[in-house]
Amino acid sequence: MVGTEGMDIGTEPIHLLSSQLHVPPVETADSYVKLNPNLSGGIDVASVCLRYFSDIPDKDREQTFFSLATHFHSNGFLLCKQGRNRHQMYIGSAMADFWGLPDELNGWNSFCATWESSTGLTQVCVNGKPSSRKSLFKGGSLRGTPVIVLGQDQDAYGGHFSSNDALIGQLTDVHMWDRVISPCEITQFSEKKIVEGGTVINWDALDYTVFGNVIEEGTINENVRQDCTLP
């Protein structure tokens, strides 16, 4: 991950980890991460996978994970959730709710979404459980230079953030592909197995800019025994 710092405009920490993004423990509109994707031309097909961690149970609280905006669509490709067990996906500003999927508090959740323009077929998968398939933005295309933000919802191209939409938690392993990834790849991602990194966004080679109070940390390998010996 190769990052740079923008203006320090926040007072509460949003945490960006070398392997995880930690968002502030309070609502803020000023802390987020802007990605610089490997993307040219329009988007007619896409897949996004990520992992999130939160302990917010409020059924009316929106938390935004991934926001891609263009000049024509502020919600070009948006992944968020409303309260618990209600995941949402926007494509070309058209929205679908996905109910009844896993949503663990105080635990890591894998969240993948796929879309392709020719049929509009859209599906999400949380912790390995697929949703019903729906149709969004059929025949549409996301044209123009996109702005991609983590942890906030762009209500206008590149900005107009609200604290009510901010992620309060952690984020990691964000990948985006210019194709519909297979169910097998989604299963492997949910099981934390090796998956080919995203072609548009690759978390292991991420180019990003931090705004606000963002903290970058590493992760603990759960499969490696930790040395807790006191000095």
Stockholm file with secondary structure:
# STOCKHOLM 1.0

chainA/1-231         MVGTEGMDIGTEPIHLLSSQLHVPPVETADSYVKLNPNLSGGIDVASVCLRYFSDIPDKDREQTFFSLATHFHSNGFLLCKQGRNRHQMYIGSAMADFWGLPDELNGWNSFCATWESSTGLTQVCVNGKPSSRKSLFKGGSLRGTPVIVLGQDQDAYGGHFSSNDALIGQLTDVHMWDRVISPCEITQFSEKKIVEGGTVINWDALDYTVFGNVIEEGTINENVRQDCTLP
#=GR chainA/1-231 SS CEEEECCCCCSSEEEECSSEEECCSSCCSSCEEEECCCCCSCBSEEEEEEEEECCCCCTTCEEEEEEEECSSCTTSEEEEEESSSEEEEEETTEEEEEESCCCCTTSEEEEEEEEETTTCEEEEEETTEECCCEECSTTCCBCSCCEEEESSCCSBTTBCCCGGGCCCSEEEEEEEESSCCCHHHHHHHHTTCCCCCCSSBCGGGCEEEEESEEEEECCCCTTSCCCCCCC
#=GC SS_cons         CEEEECCCCCSSEEEECSSEEECCSSCCSSCEEEECCCCCSCBSEEEEEEEEECCCCCTTCEEEEEEEECSSCTTSEEEEEESSSEEEEEETTEEEEEESCCCCTTSEEEEEEEEETTTCEEEEEETTEECCCEECSTTCCBCSCCEEEESSCCSBTTBCCCGGGCCCSEEEEEEEESSCCCHHHHHHHHTTCCCCCCSSBCGGGCEEEEESEEEEECCCCTTSCCCCCCC
//
